[in-house]
Amino acid sequence: MDFVSLRGVTHTYRDTQGKPELIVDGFDWSIGEGEFHCLVGRSGCGKTTLLKLVSGLLQPDRGSIALQGRTVREPGAQVGFVFQRPTLLEWLTVTENILLPISLKRKPGPADRENLESLLALVGLSGLGNRNATQLSGGQQSRVAIARALILEPPVLLLDEPFAALDAITREELQDDLLHLFRLRNTTVLFVTHDIREAVYLADRVAVMDRGRLIRDLPVPLPRPRDGEIRFSHAFNELCADVRHAMDAPA
């Protein structure tokens, strides 16, 4: 059984005039447990909509989406979501922002705070729990957003271009942090990006999307664990070229 399964997923958006626009068109995809998949494509191709469908924030018009064999009908604790922007609450501390998904349901307990301290260490924020969200750099805010998405220990993590606004060096550091977390927690990941090099560096497989459809499925046979040196290898650059060619090919 696939850990995440999309079968014939179609979603249509209607504008203010009621005119339909097909955003996701018969999308088929599956992710095995503990795999890291990336979804790439040009702006407007439907990547973010597909991620929202997987999370349960949207429902398909046709087709099915299942996590661990169960149909996704609404958002739930089985999925962590990291948005394009950190969306932190500025009046809360780092600790309060990370614990927010728990606080909305119940009072955090000792086990929650122990998990919090572990996450702070893993994302490089040890000692910053009492800092206000407005006092953080862009990279630190992204780390808080990832920790918040993981606090409930979801089996699936969805990320929608979370590093797009960061400088190149910070972005690479966060990619390495994310791979470290992925390896330690065996989390199943679907990561949306328009950055080809980011996709190849992170992924086991890359899905190329165009006008709502899956047009290529590309394996990434690079060894793990990965480090920055692999970005300069011939194999890495060949894979990047393959993804670019797939994006340039007609759907």
Buried (B, 14 or more C-beta within 10 A) or exposed (E): EBBBBBBEBBBBBEEEEEEEEBBBBBBBBBBEBBBBBBBBBEEEBBBBBBBBBBBBBBEBBEBEBBBBEEEBEEEEEBBBBBBBBBEBEEEBBBBBBBBBBBBEEEEBEEEBBEBBEBBBEBBBBEEBBEBBBEEBEBBBBBBBBBBBBBBBEBBBBBBBBBBBBBEEEBBBBBBBBBBBBBBEBEBBBBBBBBBBBBBBBBBBBBBBBBBBBBBBBBEBEBEEEBEEEBBEEEEBEEBBEBBBEBBEEEB
